[in-house]
Amino acid sequence: MANEFRNRTLTGVGTSAATLYATPDGKTSIVLELDLANTTSDVVEASVELLDYSVHPSTGWRYIVKNAPVPAGGTLQVVAGQKIVLEERSGGTGDAVRITSSAATSLDVVSAVLEDVNP
């Protein structure tokens, strides 16, 4: 299968965790870029977590960044230059990325993902 580049976006992320990306069945993906934009006039704190399904489906969440300040009207590049590998899913579950903010409807998220990188 061919590699496919995908954009994944979220708008109005708030205090409840929002899933940005979950690896589709039978695919392995690489997060190439992950940017957070603060759409408010106050500083907010952002957290980005990775679910490493191989650790455990419910307790495998690990922080990529935790409570990082994002200036009012500013951005935070969470992934830029490095890569995050998300392993293929099995039986409808697998690795995923989610985002949370310290304030309601305060973050927009843009991400670039290379999907289906299986040999």
N, CA, C and O of each residue as an XYZ file, in Angstrom:
476
protein
N       0.828     -1.183      0.000
C       0.000      0.000      0.000
C       0.874      1.248      0.000
O       2.010      1.233      0.475
N       0.327      2.309     -0.534
C       1.054      3.565     -0.616
C       0.943      4.352      0.674
O      -0.061      4.285      1.382
N       2.004      5.104      0.965
C       1.945      6.021      2.100
C       0.979      7.147      1.774
O       0.874      7.573      0.624
N       0.275      7.627      2.791
C      -0.685      8.709      2.595
C      -0.454      9.779      3.650
O      -0.385      9.486      4.844
N      -0.334     11.028      3.196
C      -0.216     12.148      4.116
C      -1.613     12.626      4.477
O      -2.471     12.775      3.607
N      -1.839     12.866      5.766
C      -3.146     13.300      6.254
C      -2.976     14.513      7.155
O      -2.024     14.597      7.931
N      -3.900     15.442      7.045
C      -4.024     16.517      8.027
C      -5.089     16.095      9.018
O      -6.131     15.568      8.628
N      -4.839     16.321     10.275
C      -5.836     16.099     11.313
C      -5.938     17.386     12.107
O      -4.929     17.934     12.548
N      -7.165     17.868     12.289
C      -7.373     19.132     12.994
C      -8.479     18.988     14.030
O      -9.361     18.137     13.916
N      -8.407     19.834     15.027
C      -9.462     19.983     16.031
C      -9.671     21.471     16.254
O      -8.747     22.268     16.087
N     -10.872     21.836     16.627
C     -11.151     23.226     16.964
C     -11.881     23.289     18.298
O     -12.704     22.428     18.607
N     -11.579     24.297     19.070
C     -12.263     24.501     20.342
C     -11.976     23.454     21.397
O     -12.859     23.107     22.180
N     -10.749     22.943     21.432
C     -10.392     21.953     22.460
C     -10.436     22.638     23.819
O      -9.968     23.765     23.977
N     -11.005     21.938     24.795
C     -11.146     22.499     26.134
C     -10.665     21.555     27.212
O      -9.662     20.860     27.047
N     -11.390     21.536     28.322
C     -10.953     20.818     29.512
C     -11.217     19.315     29.466
O     -10.717     18.578     30.315
N     -11.991     18.852     28.492
C     -12.184     17.410     28.291
C     -11.237     16.948     27.200
O     -11.104     17.606     26.167
N     -10.582     15.825     27.423
C      -9.620     15.304     26.441
C     -10.298     15.065     25.096
O     -11.357     14.442     25.025
N      -9.673     15.569     24.030
C     -10.186     15.401     22.670
C      -9.193     14.558     21.877
O      -8.006     14.882     21.822
N      -9.669     13.490     21.269
C      -8.797     12.625     20.482
C      -8.529     13.260     19.127
O      -9.448     13.528     18.353
N      -7.259     13.494     18.861
C      -6.835     14.057     17.582
C      -6.712     12.971     16.528
O      -7.136     13.151     15.386
N      -6.126     11.834     16.917
C      -5.846     10.789     15.932
C      -5.799      9.441     16.640
O      -5.246      9.311     17.732
N      -6.381      8.459     16.003
C      -6.275      7.064     16.439
C      -5.852      6.255     15.218
O      -6.438      6.396     14.144
N      -4.851      5.419     15.378
C      -4.305      4.667     14.251
C      -5.362      3.712     13.698
O      -5.931      2.920     14.448
N      -5.630      3.780     12.390
C      -6.627      2.893     11.777
C      -6.185      1.427     11.789
O      -4.999      1.121     11.912
N      -7.153      0.539     11.661
C      -6.866     -0.891     11.610
C      -5.835     -1.200     10.541
O      -5.927     -0.708      9.416
N      -4.841     -2.027     10.901
C      -3.866     -2.517      9.942
C      -2.865     -1.498      9.456
O      -2.176     -1.748      8.466
N      -2.756     -0.354     10.116
C      -1.826      0.675      9.663
C      -0.903      1.104     10.791
O      -1.250      1.004     11.967
N       0.264      1.577     10.420
C       1.175      2.242     11.331
C       1.316      3.669     10.831
O       1.396      3.897      9.624
N       1.347      4.628     11.740
C       1.364      6.036     11.346
C       2.498      6.767     12.053
O       2.992      6.325     13.090
N       2.900      7.900     11.470
C       3.927      8.745     12.058
C       3.384     10.165     12.132
O       2.978     10.738     11.121
N       3.378     10.734     13.350
C       3.011     12.134     13.527
C       4.243     12.960     13.177
O       5.280     12.858     13.831
N       4.113     13.785     12.129
C       5.227     14.590     11.638
C       5.228     16.006     12.210
O       6.286     16.617     12.359
N       4.064     16.517     12.525
C       3.912     17.885     13.007
C       2.680     17.944     13.895
O       1.672     17.300     13.604
N       2.752     18.710     14.972
C       1.609     18.893     15.864
C       1.707     20.281     16.480
O       2.599     20.559     17.282
N       0.778     21.148     16.096
C       0.779     22.538     16.548
C      -0.515     22.862     17.273
O      -1.594     22.431     16.864
N      -0.397     23.630     18.359
C      -1.548     24.075     19.136
C      -1.622     25.590     19.060
O      -0.612     26.268     19.247
N      -2.799     26.128     18.790
C      -3.005     27.583     18.737
C      -4.002     27.980     19.812
O      -5.100     27.429     19.888
N      -3.613     28.938     20.641
C      -4.478     29.477     21.684
C      -5.374     30.534     21.049
O      -4.891     31.565     20.582
N      -6.667     30.279     21.034
C      -7.614     31.203     20.392
C      -8.233     32.190     21.380
O      -9.181     32.898     21.040
N      -7.701     32.236     22.595
C      -8.255     33.136     23.616
C      -7.313     34.316     23.870
O      -6.233     34.409     23.288
N      -7.750     35.205     24.747
C      -6.930     36.371     25.103
C      -6.202     36.172     26.438
O      -5.672     37.123     27.012
N      -6.183     34.925     26.924
C      -5.476     34.581     28.156
C      -4.511     33.428     27.898
O      -4.702     32.650     26.963
N      -3.479     33.319     28.727
C      -2.574     32.169     28.661
C      -3.354     30.922     29.078
O      -4.112     30.955     30.048
N      -3.168     29.827     28.345
C      -3.759     28.543     28.733
C      -2.647     27.505     28.853
O      -1.556     27.683     28.312
N      -2.932     26.438     29.557
C      -1.988     25.323     29.663
C      -2.514     24.164     28.842
O      -3.693     23.817     28.925
N      -1.639     23.566     28.049
C      -2.030     22.473     27.157
C      -1.270     21.206     27.505
O      -0.094     21.240     27.865
N      -1.975     20.085     27.387
C      -1.357     18.780     27.558
C      -1.671     17.925     26.337
O      -2.785     17.939     25.815
N      -0.654     17.176     25.893
C      -0.812     16.244     24.786
C      -0.338     14.888     25.284
O       0.750     14.759     25.845
N      -1.187     13.867     25.067
C      -0.871     12.525     25.542
C      -0.898     11.524     24.391
O      -1.646     11.665     23.424
N      -0.055     10.514     24.536
C       0.011      9.406     23.596
C      -0.476      8.151     24.301
O      -0.016      7.836     25.399
N      -1.401      7.435     23.681
C      -1.806      6.131     24.187
C      -0.925      5.089     23.525
O      -1.025      4.859     22.320
N      -0.058      4.455     24.312
C       0.766      3.354     23.827
C       0.014      2.077     24.166
O       0.141      1.535     25.264
N      -0.770      1.606     23.202
C      -1.651      0.467     23.430
C      -0.887     -0.784     23.852
O      -1.443     -1.638     24.543
N       0.372     -0.905     23.451
C       1.151     -2.093     23.817
C       1.433     -2.141     25.314
O       1.689     -3.217     25.855
N       1.389     -0.982     26.003
C       1.571     -0.952     27.458
C       0.321     -1.506     28.125
O       0.391     -2.470     28.887
N      -0.820     -0.897     27.837
C      -2.113     -1.358     28.344
C      -3.171     -0.437     27.764
O      -2.981      0.779     27.732
N      -4.289     -0.997     27.303
C      -5.280     -0.175     26.623
C      -5.875      0.962     27.446
O      -6.304      1.962     26.870
N      -5.916      0.847     28.753
C      -6.529      1.915     29.537
C      -5.523      2.710     30.360
O      -5.825      3.829     30.774
N      -4.351      2.171     30.604
C      -3.361      2.885     31.428
C      -2.101      3.237     30.650
O      -1.111      3.654     31.251
N      -2.112      3.084     29.354
C      -0.927      3.339     28.546
C      -0.749      4.784     28.124
O       0.137      5.078     27.322
N      -1.575      5.711     28.647
C      -1.440      7.125     28.282
C      -0.171      7.695     28.885
O       0.084      7.545     30.080
N       0.630      8.358     28.042
C       1.882      8.988     28.473
C       1.925     10.406     27.915
O       1.531     10.642     26.773
N       2.400     11.341     28.716
C       2.457     12.736     28.288
C       3.582     12.961     27.280
O       4.705     12.496     27.471
N       3.265     13.671     26.217
C       4.277     14.228     25.322
C       4.664     15.597     25.869
O       5.837     15.970     25.884
N       3.651     16.339     26.319
C       3.848     17.599     27.014
C       2.705     17.724     28.029
O       1.568     17.348     27.746
N       3.026     18.261     29.222
C       2.003     18.380     30.267
C       1.968     19.809     30.796
O       2.980     20.361     31.229
N       0.771     20.389     30.748
C       0.528     21.732     31.282
C       1.509     22.772     30.743
O       1.994     23.629     31.482
N       1.789     22.681     29.454
C       2.687     23.651     28.820
C       1.933     24.946     28.549
O       0.826     24.912     28.011
N       2.509     26.078     28.910
C       1.821     27.350     28.678
C       1.802     27.699     27.182
O       2.800     27.562     26.475
N       0.636     28.150     26.736
C       0.478     28.646     25.368
C       0.021     30.094     25.501
O      -1.061     30.354     26.027
N       0.841     31.047     25.025
C       0.496     32.459     25.223
C      -0.801     32.852     24.526
O      -1.213     32.225     23.550
N      -1.427     33.884     25.036
C      -2.663     34.399     24.434
C      -2.431     34.690     22.960
O      -1.521     35.437     22.604
N      -3.254     34.100     22.108
C      -3.122     34.300     20.670
C      -1.886     33.668     20.058
O      -1.594     33.902     18.885
N      -1.155     32.872     20.826
C       0.097     32.279     20.366
C      -0.032     30.800     20.039
O      -1.116     30.220     20.096
N       1.097     30.213     19.696
C       1.132     28.793     19.330
C       2.198     28.045     20.108
O       3.112     28.636     20.683
N       2.053     26.727     20.110
C       3.042     25.824     20.689
C       3.255     24.688     19.703
O       2.308     23.983     19.352
N       4.494     24.504     19.252
C       4.828     23.364     18.405
C       5.201     22.212     19.326
O       6.230     22.250     20.001
N       4.361     21.199     19.346
C       4.595     20.047     20.209
C       5.483     19.032     19.496
O       6.398     18.474     20.102
N       5.225     18.793     18.232
C       6.043     17.899     17.412
C       6.527     18.710     16.218
O       5.723     19.168     15.406
N       7.829     18.885     16.112
C       8.434     19.609     14.992
C       9.866     19.118     14.852
O      10.715     19.437     15.684
N      10.136     18.360     13.826
C      11.480     17.815     13.628
C      11.589     16.366     14.069
O      12.084     15.528     13.316
N      11.137     16.060     15.269
C      11.118     14.673     15.723
C       9.850     14.002     15.202
O       8.999     14.665     14.608
N       9.719     12.717     15.416
C       8.549     11.992     14.942
C       7.998     11.118     16.069
O       8.744     10.634     16.920
N       6.684     10.929     16.055
C       6.015     10.046     17.008
C       5.403      8.903     16.203
O       4.583      9.141     15.316
N       5.793      7.667     16.502
C       5.276      6.502     15.789
C       4.058      5.964     16.531
O       4.090      5.757     17.744
N       2.985      5.743     15.777
C       1.759      5.162     16.319
C       1.577      3.805     15.660
O       1.470      3.703     14.438
N       1.544      2.767     16.482
C       1.493      1.408     15.957
C       0.099      1.022     15.513
O      -0.905      1.565     15.974
N       0.074      0.069     14.603
C      -1.188     -0.367     14.025
C      -2.127     -0.911     15.079
O      -1.719     -1.378     16.143
N      -3.387     -0.831     14.742
C      -4.442     -1.274     15.646
C      -4.700     -2.756     15.458
O      -4.407     -3.339     14.414
N      -5.247     -3.333     16.481
C      -5.625     -4.737     16.424
C      -6.993     -4.881     17.076
O      -7.150     -4.592     18.262
N      -7.967     -5.320     16.320
C      -9.296     -5.511     16.876
C      -9.990     -4.220     17.245
O     -10.811     -4.200     18.162
N      -9.669     -3.121     16.536
C     -10.367     -1.861     16.780
C      -9.764     -0.982     17.844
O     -10.343      0.052     18.177
N      -8.615     -1.353     18.395
C      -7.962     -0.506     19.391
C      -6.489     -0.368     19.029
O      -5.920     -1.241     18.374
N      -5.884      0.714     19.449
C      -4.471      0.932     19.146
C      -4.012      2.269     19.670
O      -4.698      2.900     20.473
N      -2.843      2.704     19.212
C      -2.249      3.950     19.672
C      -3.092      5.147     19.241
O      -3.760      5.116     18.207
N      -3.047      6.205     20.057
C      -3.839      7.404     19.783
C      -3.166      8.615     20.415
O      -2.276      8.479     21.255
N      -3.606      9.810     19.994
C      -3.118     11.069     20.547
C      -4.325     11.895     20.963
O      -5.298     12.010     20.218
N      -4.254     12.478     22.180
C      -5.345     13.339     22.643
C      -4.776     14.612     23.255
O      -3.632     14.653     23.707
N      -5.613     15.654     23.256
C      -5.208     16.978     23.720
C      -6.212     17.496     24.740
O      -7.415     17.265     24.614
N      -5.705     18.205     25.757
C      -6.540     18.839     26.774
C      -6.007     20.245     27.039
O      -4.802     20.482     26.968
N      -6.908     21.170     27.342
C      -6.539     22.539     27.694
C      -7.035     22.851     29.101
O      -7.916     22.176     29.634
N      -6.451     23.885     29.683
C      -6.887     24.313     31.017
C      -8.129     25.205     30.952
O      -8.711     25.536     31.985
N      -8.533     25.591     29.745
C      -9.696     26.474     29.583
C     -10.625     25.932     28.504
O     -10.185     25.294     27.547
N     -11.904     26.195     28.673
C     -12.911     25.711     27.721
C     -12.691     26.333     26.332
O     -12.325     27.501     26.206
N     -12.922     25.532     25.319
C     -12.876     25.933     23.894
C     -11.763     26.941     23.598
O     -12.020     28.025     23.074
N     -10.533     26.576     23.934
C      -9.425     27.527     23.850
C      -8.324     27.167     22.861
O      -7.482     28.012     22.557
N      -8.303     25.939     22.351
C      -7.212     25.530     21.468
C      -7.723     25.037     20.125
O      -8.718     24.316     20.048
N      -7.026     25.438     19.067
C      -7.164     24.802     17.762
C      -5.903     23.978     17.550
O      -4.818     24.371     17.979
N      -6.047     22.841     16.892
C      -4.943     21.900     16.726
C      -4.810     21.546     15.250
O      -5.798     21.271     14.569
N      -3.562     21.560     14.768
C      -3.265     21.146     13.402
C      -2.132     20.130     13.460
O      -1.126     20.337     14.138
N      -2.315     19.029     12.738
C      -1.318     17.976     12.747
C      -1.163     17.384     11.343
O      -2.119     17.312     10.571
N       0.057     16.968     11.041
C       0.335     16.242      9.787
C       0.766     14.827     10.163
O       1.640     14.632     11.008
N       0.134     13.842      9.518
C       0.380     12.439      9.828
C       0.701     11.692      8.546
O       0.007     11.846      7.541
N       1.756     10.879      8.580
C       2.054      9.968      7.490
C       1.470      8.626      7.873
O       1.867      8.024      8.870
N       0.528      8.166      7.078
C      -0.252      6.972      7.410
C       0.116      5.809      6.498
O       0.492      5.998      5.341
N       0.001      4.604      7.042
C       0.236      3.362      6.305
C       1.702      3.206      5.915
O       2.036      3.038      4.742
N       2.564      3.265      6.920
C       3.981      3.139      6.674
C       4.480      1.708      6.837
O       5.674      1.481      7.035
N       3.555      0.734      6.752
C       3.952     -0.662      6.831
C       4.761     -1.026      5.598
O       4.470     -0.542      4.504
N       5.784     -1.881      5.760
C       6.599     -2.280      4.613
C       5.830     -3.127      3.618
O       6.385     -3.539      2.599
